[in-house]
Each structure stands twice: as structure tokens, then as C-alpha cells.
Amino acid sequence: MPYKDKINKEKLPRHIAIIMDGNGRWAMSKGKFRIFGHKNGVKAVREVSEACAEMGVKNLTLYAFSTENWSRPKAEVNALMELLVKTISSETKTLMKNDIRLNTIGNLKSLPISCQKELNEAMEKTASNKRMNLILALSYSSKWDIIRSIKSIAQQVKNGKIDIEDINEEMVTSELSTHKWPHPELLIRTSGEHRISNFLLWEIAYSEFYFTTTLWPDFTKEDLYKAIIDYQQRERRFGKTSEQITTDENYS
Ligand code: FPP
């Protein structure tokens, strides 16, 4: 049976987050420059976005550029930014055709103006699309986002709007840049690394992790289906016992 047919449509994750890793190694194994890997990574972005939209996954977050990635060689950073502008500009039509809304998380103001412009235009154009949210994490790090949340709450305490005792989980969540979407049920990282790399630290408290040795440019729809099947075979207990889960439909 093809992998796709083994997926239970009733138990799809509402949100999948992916750490796209291995572009550089993929290129170097072919005797090419690292940017060749990033360029080929765009193909995988397209594959995965299409597969999620087709299946009915409502939210997909892709870690495209971390705060820490700014310390890469200048030539690689510039090439990545250029690739981003080109890709957004050429893919907006496809996003419209597939009813996908483009969103971003991260410190957009730190991106080159040309990037900000392209992203803002694409986000505006796709704003009323309903089938799926494609969320690009750009100049993003989870600690950066959590600090923003803390500062905003501290300001509300200072202004007398809330009391320290009012601070709770919901409030911290609501001040994060990810507040509009459910937390990811499934987190995928490619390339064989077993790290979270400052990605969605708060949001993945109860996510299921899936690691694969496949390098990102080689990641296909089939690989995504395999990850979802693996996820669907897991028992998500949220701190409860197995017996409680089987009698509690909310957690099935
Ligand atoms: C990690 O591989 C990948 C990145 C830092 C960039 C990801 C970018 C793309 C897939 C292309 C553009 C994306 C969009 C959304 C248009 P790495 O360079 O760390 O690989 P390595 O670990 O093998 O060195």
C-alpha cells in the first residue's frame, strides 16, 4: 500500500514544524558550493507545502533562517537572502492557486529591505487564503521570542494593567509571535542531527519529535508521509497514564 494511503485522515497533526537541515552537506557531497544545497532545498519546501495542503494539514512552520545563522559567512547569508526574495516572488502565484496563506515569525526588521518588501507583499496578497498557513521562521530564535513575551508582560505589570499573580501559561503563549496557531503536534528534523536549535522551545513542550537522516534537499512527500505515519502510531499521553488515555477521547 502506498505510504499516503496508510495515513489516517482523522488523526492528522493540525500543525507540523520542520527544522530543514543538511543543505550544506548535500551540496558538498556533490562537490558543489553550499548555496547549491539551499537552492535545491527550495524544491523540498515546495513538495512539503503541497503535500500538507493536499492532505489537509492546516499549519506548517519551516525554520528557514535562525538568529544564529547571521554568523555564517557573509557570502552565504547574502545568497540565502537573495534566494528568499527570488523564491517568495516566484512562488506567490502558487500560494494563491493553492489557497495558502504566507505568514512569518522572527525579527523581520533585521532582514534586508528587499526581503521585507517581498515578504510583506506576499503576506498581504495571500492574507485571505484559507486552506493552510505556511509560516516561515526568519531571523527567528525561540529565546528571542520568549524574551519579547516577557518584556511585554513586564510592561503590562509596570503600567498597572495586570498583577504579577495574573501571569500564567496562556498569557505567555498569547504574547509569543506564534500565538495565532495551535502548537505543533509533530516536529521533524532532517539530516540526522538530534537538536532543537532554539526553535519553538515553548511551543514544542508536548510535540512528538521525528528525526530522519535524509538531507533536506532529498526530503520528498513520501518522507513526510512516513513521518506522519510514525506520529500516528505513537500514544500521546500528556503526562497521563496509558490506561487514562484509552478511556479519554480527548487524548486519543
Ligand atoms: C540548513 O542547512 C538550512 C538553512 C539554514 C536554510 C534553509 C533554506 C532553504 C531550504 C531555502 C529557502 C527557503 C525558503 C522557505 C524559501 P545547513 O546549511 O545548516 O546544512 P548543513 O547542516 O549540512 O551545513
Boltz pocket constraint, residues with backbone or C-beta under 6 A from the ligand:
constraints:
  - pocket:
      binder: B
      contacts: [[A, 20], [A, 21], [A, 22], [A, 23], [A, 24], [A, 25], [A, 26], [A, 34], [A, 37], [A, 38], [A, 39], [A, 41], [A, 42], [A, 45], [A, 62], [A, 63], [A, 64], [A, 65], [A, 66], [A, 69], [A, 80], [A, 83], [A, 84], [A, 87], [A, 88], [A, 136], [A, 191], [A, 216]]
      max_distance: 6.0
